[in-house]
Amino acid sequence: MTIRLYLDEDTSDADLLEALRIRGMDVIAAAPSGRGGLHDDDQLRWATEQQRVLYSFNRGDFCRIHSAMMRAGESHAGIILAVQQRYSVGEQMRRLLRLIDTLTAEEMRNRIEFLSAWV
């Protein structure tokens, strides 16, 4: 199964959303889907319920949430993390597409990937 993305509030950029959609990606963002303002735990749980991999700049919180979930025996659909203001919209898109072309949704399950690794 192909990875479906969920962009949290930090990564919800209209240009990135449109660029990914133009390239055929199944992607939604927090605010337009009515998920704005929710706690990070709730964002990840909702993304998982929707079978979507969460993309965020909030590296510290999502690394902690991932670790806590793994210790508790819980599961998530996957997390992709990036450094905020490091990548242009085009670079984010290229790296996300490279990751999505390489990994399946099943391979992303309970996994964290860092956008910096997808040169």
Summary of the structure (lengths in Angstrom):
residues: 119
radius of gyration: 12.9
end to end distance: 23.0
largest distance: 38.3
contacts: 360
relative contact order: 0.21
helix: 45%
strand: 13%
